[in-house]
């Protein structure tokens, strides 16, 4: 059994389904239009009826149904009725929740790497929507200090890295996907030439027009537009008072090799991180101190110190914004407390990716490519 959206059917889907079918009669369970909108904030290009019709036409597929459930595990009813021997996912479809569910039910859980068919390019639905080289971003430490109502309590830095779009990151995942969509509206498929900081200011203004009630922090625009590793210092204003950038190849390669991303799934609509907050000067100082220590550890290429500061930054965030961390994420973190040097969530929590600092490979995890200076 496999599950997914399977919108805009392409060769990557077919190669995945053909590989899955080598394990036995293949049952495909697709997300409903309503659940796709619930998870991604947009409806699929092709309706559930169209997607079902096209998948049923494939020789390798035995049967197709539309999942009745909602959320990331919308297929639990179908899993119970089909009772497959094998549940098959690719790397970007893997989550610990799926693995745990299969273990509970005694179903073999198999994760496949996305391998294109012979002589064909790798494909994803995101690739087909638009061929785009505009980066994503990861905030490594200090996130929330780009909001004036936090940094006015204690100034401090936010560390970001610009990430090449070599991977189709989920929408609503804390990778600045909403700001990236604004960048695509502004510049189409690639960042323009020019001074990166001025371009970041342009994107920040475009992303937050007059009248915006919840301003997207400027670290999103800075992280997307400005290449390499950046430290943006905030002192109670929306734009940082200073930005320090690192482009040294040896350091960026070192950083890439120690960051691992595990998929949690996108944030659901209605998730609010701004309820039950406990934002204090002491909390803002703890966040700022951890971000400064993280910066120094990276510059020294000291992995244990980097992991410890990375973890402290996340702990400072969750102390002020407790809704960032729920039971499912905490259970996943607990699996790596003795294995990883540090951990945090991408963005404001509620889904996205668990980012680990580790000097050894993490099974089923994704590694990123930092966008370099031209």
Backbone torsions as a table, in degrees:
resi	resn	phi	psi	omega
1	UNK	NA	139.0	173.4
2	UNK	-129.6	155.8	176.1
3	UNK	-131.8	161.5	177.5
4	UNK	161.3	-178.7	178.0
5	UNK	-86.0	-46.7	179.7
6	UNK	55.6	44.9	176.7
7	UNK	-82.5	148.0	178.5
8	UNK	50.5	63.8	-174.0
9	UNK	-48.4	130.2	-176.9
10	UNK	-141.0	178.9	-173.7
11	UNK	-63.3	-31.0	176.7
12	UNK	-63.6	-41.2	175.3
13	UNK	-60.3	-46.7	-176.1
14	UNK	-63.3	-43.6	179.3
15	UNK	-61.9	-40.4	178.2
16	UNK	-63.1	-45.1	-178.4
17	UNK	-68.1	-37.6	177.4
18	UNK	-63.4	-40.9	177.9
19	UNK	-65.7	-42.2	178.5
20	UNK	-60.3	-37.5	-176.9
21	UNK	-68.3	-15.7	176.6
22	UNK	-68.9	-14.3	179.8
23	UNK	-89.4	-9.3	-179.5
24	UNK	145.9	-169.5	177.4
25	UNK	-59.7	128.2	-170.1
26	UNK	-97.8	122.1	174.9
27	UNK	-108.7	125.1	-177.9
28	UNK	-110.2	125.8	179.8
29	UNK	-117.9	118.4	-173.2
30	UNK	-106.3	149.8	177.3
31	UNK	-70.1	140.4	177.6
32	UNK	-69.4	159.7	176.4
33	UNK	-56.6	-40.7	-178.1
34	UNK	-63.8	-41.2	-178.5
35	UNK	-74.1	-35.2	176.0
36	UNK	-59.9	-43.4	178.0
37	UNK	-65.1	-39.6	179.0
38	UNK	-61.1	-41.1	-176.3
39	UNK	-83.4	-39.0	-170.4
40	UNK	-107.5	-10.3	-180.0
41	UNK	77.8	11.0	177.4
42	UNK	-151.5	153.9	176.5
43	UNK	-83.5	153.3	176.4
44	UNK	-66.3	157.9	177.4
45	UNK	-64.2	-44.4	179.6
46	UNK	-102.5	136.8	-178.5
47	UNK	-67.3	166.0	179.5
48	UNK	-60.5	-35.4	178.6
49	UNK	-66.7	-41.5	178.1
50	UNK	-65.7	-43.9	-179.3
51	UNK	-63.1	-41.1	178.2
52	UNK	-63.4	-45.0	-179.4
53	UNK	-59.7	-45.5	-177.5
54	UNK	-68.3	-40.1	179.7
55	UNK	-67.0	-37.3	178.6
56	UNK	-65.1	-21.7	-179.5
57	UNK	-78.5	-11.1	-178.7
58	UNK	-80.4	134.1	-176.7
59	UNK	-62.2	-31.3	-175.8
60	UNK	-79.3	-8.7	-174.7
61	UNK	-98.2	129.5	179.8
62	UNK	-85.7	-42.6	-175.3
63	UNK	-157.8	150.4	179.0
64	UNK	-131.3	136.2	173.5
65	UNK	-137.7	162.4	178.2
66	UNK	-101.5	125.0	-176.9
67	UNK	-62.6	139.7	-178.8
68	UNK	-88.8	-19.4	-174.1
69	UNK	-84.5	-179.2	178.0
70	UNK	-126.9	159.4	178.0
71	UNK	88.7	-170.4	-175.2
72	UNK	-69.9	-27.7	178.5
73	UNK	-108.8	54.2	-176.8
74	UNK	-73.0	-4.4	-172.3
75	UNK	-104.8	9.8	-172.6
76	UNK	-63.4	-38.2	178.0
77	UNK	-64.4	-42.1	179.9
78	UNK	-68.0	-36.1	178.1
79	UNK	-61.4	-40.1	179.3
80	UNK	-67.7	-36.5	-178.1
81	UNK	-80.2	-36.9	-179.8
82	UNK	-76.8	-38.2	-178.2
83	UNK	50.5	62.0	-177.6
84	UNK	-72.2	158.1	171.9
85	UNK	-78.3	-32.3	-175.3
86	UNK	-131.6	133.9	169.9
87	UNK	-108.8	120.6	-168.0
88	UNK	-114.7	127.1	178.0
89	UNK	-134.6	158.9	169.1
90	UNK	-95.3	176.5	-171.4
91	UNK	-60.1	-40.5	-177.5
92	UNK	-82.4	-2.9	173.0
93	UNK	-100.4	-4.9	-178.7
94	UNK	-75.6	133.6	168.1
95	UNK	-138.2	153.9	178.8
96	UNK	-64.8	-29.4	179.2
97	UNK	-64.4	-40.7	177.5
98	UNK	-65.5	-44.3	-179.9
99	UNK	-61.3	-42.6	-179.1
100	UNK	-66.0	-39.8	178.5
101	UNK	-61.9	-44.4	179.2
102	UNK	-65.1	-39.6	178.7
103	UNK	-62.4	-41.0	179.1
104	UNK	-62.3	-37.4	-175.8
105	UNK	-92.3	-0.5	179.3
106	UNK	72.2	30.1	179.7
107	UNK	-101.9	133.0	178.0
108	UNK	-66.3	132.5	-177.4
109	UNK	-111.5	118.6	-175.1
110	UNK	-120.9	127.5	177.6
111	UNK	-108.2	122.9	179.9
112	UNK	-105.0	146.3	170.9
113	UNK	-79.1	147.3	179.0
114	UNK	-74.0	105.6	-177.7
115	UNK	-118.8	119.4	-179.9
116	UNK	-69.8	157.2	174.6
117	UNK	-64.8	160.7	-177.2
118	UNK	-52.8	131.8	174.1
119	UNK	64.7	14.1	177.4
120	UNK	-115.2	148.0	179.7
121	UNK	-72.9	155.1	172.2
122	UNK	-64.7	138.1	-177.0
123	UNK	-130.4	146.0	168.7
124	UNK	-140.1	160.3	178.9
125	UNK	-61.1	-35.8	177.9
126	UNK	-61.1	-40.8	178.2
127	UNK	-58.6	-39.8	-176.6
128	UNK	-74.0	-27.8	178.8
129	UNK	-65.6	-43.5	177.5
130	UNK	-166.6	129.5	175.9
131	UNK	-79.1	105.6	-166.8
132	UNK	-135.0	132.7	178.3
133	UNK	-103.1	6.0	-180.0
134	UNK	-66.6	129.9	-174.6
135	UNK	-70.6	166.5	163.3
136	UNK	-97.9	-171.1	174.0
137	UNK	-147.0	152.4	170.7
138	UNK	-120.7	132.4	170.1
139	UNK	-94.2	120.5	-176.1
140	UNK	-81.7	-35.9	-176.3
141	UNK	-164.0	152.6	174.9
142	UNK	85.4	-1.3	-179.6
143	UNK	-52.4	139.3	-172.6
144	UNK	98.1	-20.6	176.5
145	UNK	-71.9	-11.7	175.2
146	UNK	-78.6	-4.1	173.6
147	UNK	-93.7	124.9	-175.9
148	UNK	-56.4	-33.4	-178.8
149	UNK	-72.2	-4.9	171.2
150	UNK	-104.4	-51.7	-174.8
151	UNK	-71.1	-17.3	175.3
152	UNK	-70.3	-20.6	176.8
153	UNK	-78.8	-32.2	173.6
154	UNK	-165.0	124.6	-178.6
155	UNK	-70.5	157.7	177.4
156	UNK	176.6	174.6	-174.7
157	UNK	-96.4	155.8	167.1
158	UNK	-117.7	128.9	179.9
159	UNK	-100.6	127.0	179.2
160	UNK	-131.5	152.4	169.4
161	UNK	-126.6	141.3	177.5
162	UNK	-87.0	130.9	-170.4
163	UNK	-116.3	127.3	176.4
164	UNK	-63.4	144.5	-179.6
165	UNK	-80.9	55.8	177.8
166	UNK	-82.8	-2.8	-175.7
167	UNK	-142.3	140.7	-178.8
168	UNK	-83.5	83.6	-179.2
169	UNK	-65.9	142.1	-179.7
170	UNK	-62.6	146.6	169.1
171	UNK	-64.9	156.4	176.9
172	UNK	54.6	43.8	-174.6
173	UNK	-119.4	7.1	-179.5
174	UNK	82.2	13.5	178.8
175	UNK	-102.7	21.7	-178.4
176	UNK	61.9	37.7	-177.6
177	UNK	-68.0	-33.1	180.0
178	UNK	-69.7	-40.4	176.1
179	UNK	-67.6	-35.9	177.3
180	UNK	-62.4	-37.4	177.1
181	UNK	-64.1	-36.0	175.6
182	UNK	-66.5	-36.9	176.6
183	UNK	-63.6	-38.6	177.8
184	UNK	-66.5	-39.5	175.8
185	UNK	-61.9	-36.0	-176.2
186	UNK	-79.5	-42.4	-170.1
187	UNK	-122.8	1.9	179.6
188	UNK	69.4	-103.1	-167.1
189	UNK	-109.4	-7.5	-176.2
190	UNK	-154.1	152.1	174.5
191	UNK	-66.3	138.5	178.0
192	UNK	-77.5	167.7	172.9
193	UNK	-74.2	163.2	178.9
194	UNK	129.0	179.0	-178.7
195	UNK	-66.7	121.3	-175.1
196	UNK	-59.8	-38.5	-178.4
197	UNK	-67.0	-38.8	177.7
198	UNK	-66.6	-37.2	176.6
199	UNK	-66.1	-38.5	177.6
200	UNK	-63.7	-40.0	176.3
201	UNK	-62.6	-39.8	179.1
202	UNK	-62.4	-45.3	-179.7
203	UNK	-65.5	-40.5	179.0
204	UNK	-60.5	-43.3	179.3
205	UNK	-67.2	-40.4	-179.9
206	UNK	-66.3	-35.6	-178.6
207	UNK	-75.1	-20.1	-176.2
208	UNK	-132.0	71.4	-178.7
209	UNK	-67.7	164.1	179.3
210	UNK	-52.4	135.4	-178.9
211	UNK	97.7	-5.4	178.5
212	UNK	-63.6	128.0	-177.1
213	UNK	-87.5	-40.5	177.1
214	UNK	-113.1	97.5	-173.4
215	UNK	-73.8	126.9	173.3
216	UNK	-67.9	130.5	-178.2
217	UNK	-60.4	148.2	-176.9
218	UNK	-69.8	-14.1	176.4
219	UNK	-61.1	-26.9	178.5
220	UNK	-64.9	-49.7	179.9
221	UNK	-65.9	-42.1	179.9
222	UNK	-63.6	-45.2	-179.0
223	UNK	-63.4	-35.7	179.5
224	UNK	-73.4	-47.3	-168.7
225	UNK	-85.6	-38.6	-172.0
226	UNK	-89.6	119.2	-174.2
227	UNK	-69.3	165.4	175.9
228	UNK	73.8	-150.7	179.0
229	UNK	-103.0	131.6	-177.4
230	UNK	-129.9	139.0	173.6
231	UNK	-113.5	112.3	-179.0
232	UNK	-105.9	121.3	-175.3
233	UNK	-96.1	123.9	-176.4
234	UNK	-111.4	138.3	-179.1
235	UNK	-135.2	53.4	176.5
236	UNK	82.6	14.8	177.1
237	UNK	-124.2	161.0	179.5
238	UNK	-70.1	-32.1	179.5
239	UNK	-104.2	139.6	-176.9
240	UNK	-67.1	152.0	177.7
241	UNK	-77.2	-20.5	-178.6
242	UNK	-156.4	143.5	174.2
243	UNK	-127.1	125.5	177.5
244	UNK	-113.8	129.5	-174.1
245	UNK	-118.6	148.2	177.1
246	UNK	-125.1	128.6	179.7
247	UNK	-125.5	9.5	-178.1
248	UNK	-63.1	122.7	-174.2
249	UNK	-60.1	-41.8	-177.6
250	UNK	-61.1	-40.8	-178.7
251	UNK	-71.9	-43.3	-179.9
252	UNK	-64.1	-39.3	177.2
253	UNK	-64.6	-41.8	177.5
254	UNK	-58.5	-43.2	-178.2
255	UNK	-66.9	-45.5	178.4
256	UNK	-55.4	-39.9	-174.9
257	UNK	-73.2	-9.2	-176.6
258	UNK	-117.1	4.9	177.8
259	UNK	-108.8	131.2	-177.6
260	UNK	-133.7	132.8	-177.2
261	UNK	-114.6	127.6	175.1
262	UNK	-111.3	132.4	-175.2
263	UNK	-72.4	129.6	171.1
264	UNK	-105.5	-22.0	-174.2
265	UNK	103.8	162.0	-177.4
266	UNK	-73.8	157.6	172.6
267	UNK	-64.9	141.7	176.2
268	UNK	-81.8	155.0	175.1
269	UNK	-64.7	142.1	-178.5
270	UNK	96.4	-11.9	177.7
271	UNK	-66.6	132.9	179.0
272	UNK	-131.0	118.9	178.4
273	UNK	-88.1	-11.3	-172.2
274	UNK	-93.2	11.5	175.6
275	UNK	-98.5	149.1	178.2
276	UNK	58.2	37.1	-179.5
277	UNK	-78.2	158.7	178.2
278	UNK	-135.7	67.5	-174.0
279	UNK	-89.0	115.8	-175.2
280	UNK	-132.4	160.9	174.2
281	UNK	-58.1	-37.6	179.6
282	UNK	-65.6	-40.3	178.5
283	UNK	-66.6	-42.6	178.6
284	UNK	-64.0	-38.0	177.9
285	UNK	-65.5	-42.6	178.6
286	UNK	-60.7	-39.5	178.5
287	UNK	-66.3	-44.6	179.9
288	UNK	-64.3	-43.0	-179.7
289	UNK	-63.1	-42.4	179.9
290	UNK	-64.2	-40.2	179.5
291	UNK	-65.0	-40.7	177.9
292	UNK	-64.3	-41.8	178.8
293	UNK	-65.2	-36.4	178.1
294	UNK	-63.3	-43.6	178.1
295	UNK	-59.5	-48.9	-179.2
296	UNK	-63.9	-39.2	179.8
297	UNK	-64.9	-39.1	177.9
298	UNK	-65.5	-45.6	-179.6
299	UNK	-60.3	-33.4	178.3
300	UNK	-85.4	-6.4	-175.5
301	UNK	52.3	46.8	-179.9
302	UNK	-102.8	97.8	-173.1
303	UNK	-63.0	-46.6	178.5
304	UNK	-60.5	-41.1	178.9
305	UNK	-68.2	-37.5	176.4
306	UNK	-61.4	-48.5	-179.5
307	UNK	-61.3	-41.7	-179.0
308	UNK	-65.1	-43.7	179.6
309	UNK	-70.2	-37.2	176.2
310	UNK	-57.3	-46.8	180.0
311	UNK	-66.7	-42.6	179.9
312	UNK	-63.7	-35.5	177.5
313	UNK	-62.4	-43.3	179.0
314	UNK	-65.9	-40.9	178.6
315	UNK	-63.6	-37.4	176.9
316	UNK	-66.5	-38.1	177.1
317	UNK	-62.8	-50.4	-174.6
318	UNK	-70.3	-24.0	174.6
319	UNK	-65.9	-35.0	179.4
320	UNK	-89.0	-30.1	-177.8
321	UNK	-126.1	77.1	-172.3
322	UNK	-62.5	-22.5	-179.4
323	UNK	-73.7	-7.2	174.4
324	UNK	-63.0	-28.2	-172.1
325	UNK	-118.4	119.4	174.4
326	UNK	-113.9	-178.8	-176.1
327	UNK	-61.2	-38.7	-178.6
328	UNK	-65.8	-44.0	179.7
329	UNK	-67.1	-41.1	179.8
330	UNK	-61.9	-38.6	177.9
331	UNK	-64.4	-37.4	178.9
332	UNK	-69.2	-41.5	176.9
333	UNK	-59.3	-40.9	-178.1
334	UNK	-60.1	-26.8	178.6
335	UNK	-67.7	-20.5	-173.8
336	UNK	-115.6	5.4	-177.4
337	UNK	-59.9	-33.4	-179.6
338	UNK	-100.1	1.6	-175.8
339	UNK	-113.7	-35.6	-176.6
340	UNK	-104.4	156.4	178.2
341	UNK	-80.7	-27.0	-179.3
342	UNK	-165.6	166.8	-178.5
343	UNK	-158.1	155.4	173.0
344	UNK	-164.9	166.7	174.1
345	UNK	-91.3	148.7	169.4
346	UNK	-70.0	136.4	175.1
347	UNK	63.9	-143.9	-170.9
348	UNK	-96.2	16.2	176.5
349	UNK	81.6	-169.5	-177.6
350	UNK	77.7	12.4	-177.0
351	UNK	140.2	-161.9	178.3
352	UNK	94.4	-123.3	-176.0
353	UNK	-135.9	143.6	167.8
354	UNK	-90.3	119.6	-178.4
355	UNK	-99.6	125.5	-178.7
356	UNK	-113.3	144.9	168.2
357	UNK	-101.5	119.2	-178.4
358	UNK	-151.7	141.5	177.2
359	UNK	-90.5	-4.4	176.3
360	UNK	-122.1	155.1	-176.8
361	UNK	-59.0	145.0	176.9
362	UNK	-110.8	122.1	-175.5
363	UNK	-59.6	135.9	177.6
364	UNK	68.0	8.7	-178.3
365	UNK	-90.6	158.0	179.7
366	UNK	-106.1	138.0	172.1
367	UNK	-106.1	151.7	-173.6
368	UNK	-107.2	164.3	174.6
369	UNK	-117.5	118.2	-179.4
370	UNK	-74.5	134.0	178.1
371	UNK	-69.9	122.3	-178.5
372	UNK	-90.7	160.8	174.3
373	UNK	-65.5	138.9	-179.5
374	UNK	-59.0	NA	NA
